[in-house]
Amino acid sequence: MQLLKDRIRKDGVIKEGNVLKVDSFLNHQMDIELLNEIGREFRRRFTGKNITKIVTIEASGIGIACITAQYFGVPVVFAKKAQSINIDGEVYSSKIESFTHKKVYDVIVSKRFLNKDDHVLIIDDFLANGCALLGLLEIAESAGATVEGIGIVIEKGFQNGGEKIRSRGILLESLAIVDAMDAKQGTVTFRGE
Amino acid sequence: MQLLKDRIRKDGVIKEGNVLKVDSFLNHQMDIELLNEIGREFRRRFTGKNITKIVTIEASGIGIACITAQYFGVPVVFAKKAQSINIDGEVYSSKIESFTHKKVYDVIVSKRFLNKDDHVLIIDDFLANGCALLGLLEIAESAGATVEGIGIVIEKGFQNGGEKIRSRGILLESLAIVDAMDAKQGTVTFRGE
């Protein structure tokens, strides 16, 4: 998605340790016009898929998922991190390791909101090692739901999350795949360039 | 907002301890059509206000804020809970006590995304004791931003958060104010009824 790649080059900040900060438009401050273009692009890439629900994980996936859901006409369910007293006992859960926050946490989805009749599109902002996605896939599998595909805004192509997912035969569409970053030069190389 | 009150009566679940669960349509599974009606209503209630940014707090405020932002044509900034290594040092912060999760945490907003030229509409799903809102107000004040108003989906009118906010002279619009709940009968009394 050229608009997204241009925006990453313009406003993304590259830091040592392969950190790509896009918090000025994607995951802290959110450019809602860009999110709408992203939603339209996901609709285009998953044309013909019968989606009944968009599933994401808190927090930074929620905005993208909600805007995208408008193009599919379906509700959003977001997986929650850790148990809240406002969640009933009956949940699907999975353990996820976050490298950003350096900890393991439980993610949960109420059994009331995901079942075997659901055809799910999973949406998230980033894909790196794939831990969060594997957790969401485990939850979808527990529910007996069909995963029709996964839509990612930015994939770090030099980490193995994409390979893990694609090797399972799951349709994974990433709108921008970063194959290399150079913090000193401040440059990004996208796949296919 | 009658559509919202009807939905709370239809799909809300009342539990002992004044717990109102609306996770089937607002803050776990999200009905995006309802969120759009909520966004339109906020636009109507803040007519004439010059808003430059919508500010909310993760996680459950994000979806409502993003959909609402489409009616104002502005970006969303969501305050993050706790420090992440992906956030730069320069942040505004405030401590918030969560009664739901029974702990105190820091919420932060990067100084790059809020400043004295901003006219802010704060959006959140619930208002009870007002701790989260007071934290966001403190952050907006630190930034020198003007708070044009606060839009809440459901206010628990029997708790004192609304009084705390309104007594400061801030324009607070809640789309449904619950004045009483009866867990045994499963009934809700809204303000003005």
Interface residues (C-beta under 8 A of the other chain):
Chain A: V19 K21 D23 S24 F25 H28 Q29 M30 D31 I32 L35 N36 E58 A59 I62 G63 A65 C66 I67 A69 Q70 V74 P75 V76 V77 F78 K80 A82 S84 I85 N86 I87 D88 T100 H101 K102 V109 S110 R112 F113
Chain B: V19 K21 D23 S24 F25 H28 Q29 M30 D31 I32 L35 N36 E58 A59 I62 G63 A65 C66 I67 A69 Q70 V74 P75 V76 V77 F78 K80 K81 A82 S84 I85 N86 I87 D88 T100 H101 K102 V109 S110 R112 F113
